[in-house]
């Protein structure tokens, strides 16, 4: 009976997987179709003949390469800054005791309930005052410190024994050395989780770049994708090709850090 229930469970999981993967598979296969195959009825899953024309148009006429490099720069830089700043803040809140630390932590957590739309205008005014409007740094700097990241790292570091840090101090290690040599190596699982989330957030971000960037040469991937959707016409071939390429970096990052992903998700909220 147990074996039958397990088989039924696996069958259901396989069917659900197919349901979720099918739209992605359709996009990938459609990116290799010519216009005839794209608009034929009834639609076919596989193209009658594979073509790279959509990719060539996207890279050459659509200047996709420039937008791709812009997104890579924004995403990688923003992710590295977020990991650095959040790890230092999480370390301080987890291992140091000072007056008002609990209030500060509560303030961090409370910001999770504030939607971006509420603080978008104040952030934009600050960006403009700093001269970062129409600059890629205007996209990178605002999300460099996130309450989610600080909270997750703080929760994870609570599981690190204080005796380990005290032993390092007795051996003459300073606070910066403890941070670089002990805290960061031990935080690989939770940092990997945040790296994946940050990469996805920054890579898929559309609204904030739309507000900050006005120069088409500084567009990110998501802004470039919107350019392929005109008022009266949509270049579906190039749009599908660009959509497929935008999946690759996120998949590469997830595959690179997946061994730490589950461990980081489990241990970052175990101890309060």
N, C-alpha and C positions, 0 to 999 in steps of 0.2 A: 504493500500500500504506500509505503514511504517512497519507494522507487517511482511509482506512478505519479505521485504528487510532484516529485522533483522533475520528472520528464515534462509534466504539464507546465510547471513553472518556467523551465528552460524554453519551451515552445512559446509561451507568452512573451518572455523577454526577447526572444529572437524576432517575433512579430512586431513588438514595440520598436526594436532597433531598426527594422526595415522601414517602419512608418516614419521614424525621425530622420533616417539617412536618405530616404527616397528624394525629398526636395533638393538636398545638396547634390545628390548624384545627377538629378535632372539638370541642375545648373551647370555642373561640370561637363556633362555630355553635350548640352545645348551650346556651350561656348565653342565647340568644334563644328557647329553646323553652319552652312551658308544660309542666305536669306530665304531660299526656297524651302529648305527643311524647317527653318524657324517658324514660317507662317503657314505650313501645310496643315490641312485638316482632313481626317483626324490626326492629331500630333503623334509623332513616333518618338520613342525613348532614345534610340540610337540614330545618329546621323547616317544618311545614305552614303556619304563619303566624308572622311575627316578633313578639315581644313584649318590652317593657322591664320587665315585672313583676319579674323576678328582680333587676334592678339597683335598682329602687325599694325593694324589701324590704330589700336589703343596706344601702342608704344610710339608710333611715328607721328600720326596726326593729332592724337590726343595728348601728347607730351606726358604720357603716363610715367615714364622713367623719372622725371623731375618730381612729380607728386609722390611717387613711391619713396624717393630719397628724403623728401621733406618729412613724410610720416615716420620713416625709420629714425631720423634724427630726433624728432619730437618724442617718439615713444621710448626709445632707448635712454635718452637723456633724462626724461621725466621719471622713468622707472628707477634709474640709478640714484637720482636725487631723493626720490621717495624712500627707497630702501635705506639710504644713509641717514636722512633726517628722522624717519620713523623709528629706526633701530636705536638711535641715540635717545630719543624721547621715551621709548618703551623701556629701555635700560634704566633710565633715571627714575621712572615711575615705579618700576618693579623692585629695584635694589637700593634705592636711597629713600630715607625718611626725612622729610622736612615739613615745616609748618604750612598747612594748606594743600598738601599733596593729594588728599582725598577729594577736596573741592576742585582742584585742577583736573583730576581724572574725571570727575562727574561733569565738569564743563566740556571736556573732550567728547565724552559719550553723548551728552545732550545735543551736540551739533549734528549727530547722526540723524536726528529727527527733523532737521531743517532742510527743506528741498533746495536744490540749486537755484530755482527760479526766484526764490526770496532774496538771496544774496548776490544774484548775478549783477545787478546794477552797481552796488557798492564795489564789487570786485573789478568791474569794468572801469569805474572812476579811478581806482587805485592804479590799475594798469595804464590808463591814459596819463595820469600824473607822473608815473615813472618813465614815460616815453616808450612803453612797450606795445602800444597799439600798432597793428599791422606788422608785428614781429613774431617769429616763431617762439621766442622766449616768453611772449605773452600767453602762449598756450602751455608752456612747460612749467613756469614758476607757480601759478595758482594751485595746482594739485600736488605740489611737491611734498606737502605734509597732509596726511589724511587721518581723521579720527579712527577710521576702521583699522588702518595699519598700526597706529600707536596702540590701540586696544589689543589687537591680536598678539603683537610682539610682547606687550606687557604681560598678558596672560601666559604666554609661552615661557617667558623668562622667570616667572614665579616658580616654575618647576626646577630651575637650576639651583642647586644647594648653595646657600650663602657661605658655607664652609669652604667651598672651592675658591671663592673670591677672596676670603680671608687668608687662605693659604698662599694665594698669589701675592697679596699685600705683604705678608710676612717675609716672603722671598724677595721683596723689594720692587715688585711691579707697581707701576703707577696706574692711575685710573684709565688713561688712554691705552696703555698696553693691555690692561685687562679687557677693555672693550674690543681691541683689534685681535688679540691672541686667544681670548677665551669666549667672549660673548658672541662675536660674529660667527666663528666656526660652529659653536653649539646651536646657533639660530638658523642653520641652513634650511631645515624643513619649513619653518614658518616664513622665512625670507623667500623661499621658492614659491610658496603659495601666493604671497604678496606680489612677487615678480610676475606671475602668470596673470593675476587679477589686474595689476597695473597696466601690463602690456595690452590686455584686452580692452580695458577702459580707454586708454589713450589712443589705441589704434582705431577703435570704433567710434570715437568721439566726433560728433558732427556739430552740435549746437554751439559749443564754446568757440571752436575755430571759425565758425560762420560769423560770429560776432566780432572776433578779434582781427581776423585776416580780411583785407580788402584787395590786396594785390594777387591776381591770379597766379603769378609765378611762385607764390608762397603757399598755395593751396595744399592741403593734405589729401590723402586718398579719398576720404569720405566726401569732401567738397568737390573733388574731381569727378567722383561718380555722379553727383547731382548734376554736373554739367552735361552729361549725356542724356539727360531727360529734359527735352525742350517743351515749349508750350504746345506745339502741334505735332512734334515728331520725337520719337525715342530711338536712339541707336542701340537696339537690343543686343546685337552681336558684340559690340565693343563693351557694353555695360556688363554682359555676362562674362566676357573674358577678364575684365578688370576685377569683377567680383571673385572669380576663381583665384586670381593671383593674390588678392588681399587675404585669402584664407591661409596661404602658405606660411607666412611668418608666425601667425598665432599657433598653428599646428606644430611648427618647429619648436617654439618656445615651450609648449605644453609637453611635447615628447621629451625634450631635454630635461625638464624638471619634474616629470611625473613620478619618479621614484620617491621624491620628497613630498609630493602633493598630499597624499592620504595621511601620512604621518604628521605633517604640519597641521592639517585640518583637525585631526583628532586631538593632538596635544595642546593646541593653542587655546582651548577653552576648558581644559580639565580642572585647573586649579585656580581658585579665586582669592 
